Amino acid sequence: MILRILPALALTTAAARAEPPQVVATFSIIGDIAAQVGGDRIALEVLVGPDADAHVYEPRPRDAMAVARADVVLTNGLGFEGFVDRLIAASGTDAAVVALTDGAEVLEDPAGGHYHYIGDQAIWHAGAHDPHAWQAVPHARAYVATIADAFCDADADGCEAYRANAAAYTQELDMLDAEIREAVDALPEDCRTVVVAHNAFRYFQEEYGIAFLSPQGLSTESEASAADVAGLIREIRDTNARAIFAENISDTRLLDRIAAETGLELAGTLYSDALSGPDGPAPTYLSMMRHNADTITSALAAE
């Protein structure tokens, strides 16, 4: 009897160890970076998908179930995912919860938070630090290192593979970083200002030297917004802003109004807080950053 049971127990234990770590990523950008590091050794679930706004996402019961069975939960941190703390509490998970901005050099937010837009309504998200660190490639490298550490902690047998994947992906990030710098450096220094829907690009600005203006807190539903929009229009003209860009998670109504007032046309769509779907121009982090840089520099280089 014992001789029959022991092999069965050994097989059961081996099978349990062979199960891939269950990983939950809060939104699409983190999900893609996690997939590059984890490869086929992890089972990955992403809560907020392509072209969706994590600021206003409302978790579903299946999200709580995914978090409950997870070994690792990857978040951005700094309050970016407003839903994540209550979701984790509701799930009762024992997973390691990893905030990727803990490993990055984050910027203080001089305004104490930022606005984003649902239609023409400005929604305020308070925070002492800017959470959009992935918008500069060096910070994405920090995300990669933190993810590799988390996966090694969860799956020591796979650590060598995670480290190798992280190293290969970091090389791709290094090449992308150099591409963006070269493209921006080719622009005249007095033609490096653009307008976007919400202030998600401060890290890009600090790292690469493109200035981003945004209609902070403006709402077309309020009478005061007329004066506020006029002030932004003066700033656009004073700084020689050359292009206005839509964002994939934002309605364009307010930007259409600003474009009409300034005579500028919308010059394309940038991907700020979410990737595109698989058939779009930004289905991965690398393609997102490349698309954004190409879209911005092409518009600024145009006569």
Summary of the structure (lengths in Angstrom):
residues: 303
radius of gyration: 21.8
end to end distance: 84.3
largest distance: 86.5
contacts: 993
relative contact order: 0.13
helix: 50%
strand: 17%
